[in-house]
Amino acid sequence: MQPFDFSRHYVGRRVLVTGHSGFKGTWLSLWLDRLGATVRGLSLDPPSSPSMAELVDLPAVVPGSRCDIRNAAALADELIAFDPEVVFHLAAQPLVRPSYDDPLATFDTNVMGTANVLNACRRLPALRAVVIVTSDKCYQNNEWCWGYRESDPMGGHDPYSASKGCAELVTSSFAKSFFPAADYDKVHHVAVASGRAGNAIGGGDFGCYRLLPDCIRAFAAGNPVKIRFPEAVRPWQHVLECLSGYLTLGARLLDDGPTVAGGWNFAPLPTVDIWDVRRMVSTVATLWGGGHCLVEPGDHPHEAGLLRLDCSKAMQHLGWRPRYDVETALRATMRWYRAWKDRVGCEALRSLTLEQIKAYEETV
């Protein structure tokens, strides 16, 4: 089955991306620009140093403003001034471990920040589609061996996971209360959906407490990487897999309105891409050219040991499907990090990023 072609849907459209200076946000902003959209970003300063946004000189391609989504008035002013047709909301506190250190900031950003974005969207006359990006961790995790479906209950043990479950409830509430399907094309023209994806990997991620960036930092310095849960299983996928899901969802919202509203999983196929942390580290070390791991002893904050998503709904109803297996994703990722280690310039890294986007588009 050919994947749904979303390329024509963004040509000439005004598209706003919150969190555009983050890892996913940078890739998405460059992809939207490549598709011919007029893109604007809103975010805080890049979340890491180095950051992908700085390394590819994102401001040279995509204009943006510094804006905290917790500041409802400033956020609304930015959205009203740009009046986007499509909004991709990615801004978040994206990590489990920091959510234990500052749970209130995590809930404030991920829950009230999402509410602020959706409330501002009520005042945008040109708006047609809103994609709220949450996480695979929004589900109540029972450590099941099968993938979670969109109909499964929201939950979350740690503050980060709980905040993402809450963000899903906020999204559903705003969609039903202010953009109801019964009033579509009568009172309003907005369709709202959420995207839930797995652990994204790809070049340009330098965040803390993430497996691939931790590996790169350790191996580049000639040190072993310390891991906490070597047997933990995650739905690993290249960042372009997640983003193709969000772009497909946005395009289908433009085409079909609220008939495709609600939550959607974008995940690897469970039959081929169930890798634990130890296997990931071993493969990264081989592709890097050397390196090993040490299991960090001691008590660590709770993290899910087994987490899988079922993406059959998106495959059947959106025409989306995963294109890369984990090894292909890792090879592309390590090629990007090798270029970074070789200190190529911003234009070269941006060109490599766009080359990888093009290669993904051409994968069938």
Secondary structure, DSSP 8 states (H G I E B T S, - for coil): ------GGGGTT-EEEEETTTSHHHHHHHHHHHHTT-EEEEEESS-SSSS-HHHHTTGGGTS-EEE--TT-HHHHHHHHHHH--SEEEE--S---HHHHHH-HHHHHIIIIIHHHHHHHHHTT-TT--EEEEE--GGGB-----SS-B-TTS-B--SSHHHHHHHHHHHHHHHHHHHHS-GGGBTTTB--EEEEEEE--EE-TT---TT-HHHHHHHHHHTT--EEES-TT-EE--EEHHHHHHHHHHHHHHHHHHGGGG-EEEEE---TTT--EEHHHHHHHHHHHHT---EEE--S------SB--B--HHHHHHT-------HHHHHHHHHHHHHHHHTT--HHHHHHHHHHHHHHHHT--
